[in-house]
Amino acid sequence: MINIKKFLTLILLGLMLSLPAWAKDVALEQASVSDARRDYENANADYESITNAIQIQEKNLAEGQARLKKLQSEQAEAEIKRADAKAQLEKKQKELERAWNNSQ
């Protein structure tokens, strides 16, 4: 019976000595999980920030393309007006030349 008591005592002593090591392992694992969580949160924040910047840029690009299309349309209209005005100018210059030639 004494052998069993010694054996149980040794087992209990071994368990008591291993508890601090087990607690240390748990604390290390908790710290590791905390570090990993922080890294994930930082990476996720970076991803969301970049995604938001892309959405803003895409919106700006779409607005810029619409503005460009409008300006190109206005340019085409201005070119027509310019060509008409040039034709009128040339017509008026010829009329003036005829008037000068007829008055001499």
C-alpha positions in Angstrom: 0.0 0.0 0.0 2.9 2.3 0.7 4.1 1.9 -2.9 0.7 3.0 -4.2 0.8 6.0 -1.9 4.3 6.9 -3.1 3.2 6.4 -6.7 0.1 8.6 -6.3 2.2 11.2 -4.5 4.7 11.2 -7.3 1.9 11.5 -9.9 0.3 14.4 -8.0 3.7 16.1 -7.6 4.4 15.7 -11.3 1.0 17.2 -12.2 1.5 20.1 -9.8 4.9 20.8 -11.4 3.5 20.6 -14.9 0.6 23.0 -14.2 2.9 26.1 -14.5 4.3 24.8 -17.8 0.8 24.2 -19.1 -0.3 27.6 -18.0 2.7 29.1 -19.7 1.8 27.3 -22.9 -1.7 28.6 -22.7 -0.5 32.1 -22.1 1.9 31.9 -25.1 -0.9 30.5 -27.3 -3.2 33.3 -26.2 -0.5 35.9 -27.0 0.0 34.2 -30.4 -3.7 34.4 -31.1 -3.8 38.0 -30.1 -0.9 38.8 -32.4 -2.5 36.9 -35.3 -5.8 38.7 -34.6 -4.1 42.1 -34.6 -2.2 41.2 -37.9 -5.5 40.2 -39.4 -7.3 43.3 -38.3 -4.5 45.5 -39.7 -4.5 43.6 -43.0 -8.3 43.8 -43.2 -8.2 47.5 -42.5 -5.6 47.9 -45.3 -7.8 45.9 -47.7 -10.9 47.9 -46.9 -9.0 51.2 -47.3 -7.6 50.2 -50.7 -11.0 48.8 -51.8 -12.6 52.2 -50.7 -9.9 54.1 -52.6 -10.6 52.0 -55.7 -14.3 52.6 -55.5 -13.7 56.4 -55.2 -11.3 56.3 -58.2 -13.7 54.3 -60.3 -16.4 56.8 -59.5 -14.1 59.7 -60.4 -13.1 57.9 -63.6 -16.7 57.4 -64.6 -17.4 61.1 -63.9 -14.3 62.1 -65.8 -15.3 59.9 -68.8 -18.8 61.5 -68.8 -17.2 64.9 -68.6 -14.8 64.1 -71.5 -17.7 62.8 -73.6 -19.7 66.0 -73.0 -16.6 68.1 -73.8 -16.0 66.2 -77.0 -19.7 66.7 -78.0 -19.3 70.5 -77.3 -16.1 70.5 -79.3 -17.9 69.0 -82.3 -20.7 71.6 -82.0 -18.1 74.4 -81.7 -16.2 73.1 -84.8 -19.5 73.3 -86.8 -20.1 76.8 -85.5 -16.5 77.7 -86.3 -16.7 76.4 -89.8 -20.0 78.3 -90.4 -18.4 81.4 -89.0 -15.4 81.0 -91.2 -17.6 80.6 -94.3 -19.5 83.7 -93.4 -16.3 85.6 -92.8 -15.0 84.6 -96.2 -18.3 85.5 -97.9 -18.3 88.9 -96.2 -14.6 89.5 -97.2 -15.5 88.7 -100.8 -18.4 91.1 -100.7 -16.2 93.8 -99.3 -13.6 93.2 -102.1 -16.3 93.5 -104.7 -17.5 96.7 -103.1 -14.0 98.1 -103.2 -13.5 97.0 -106.8 -16.8 98.5 -107.9 -16.1 101.8 -106.2 -12.9 102.4 -108.1 
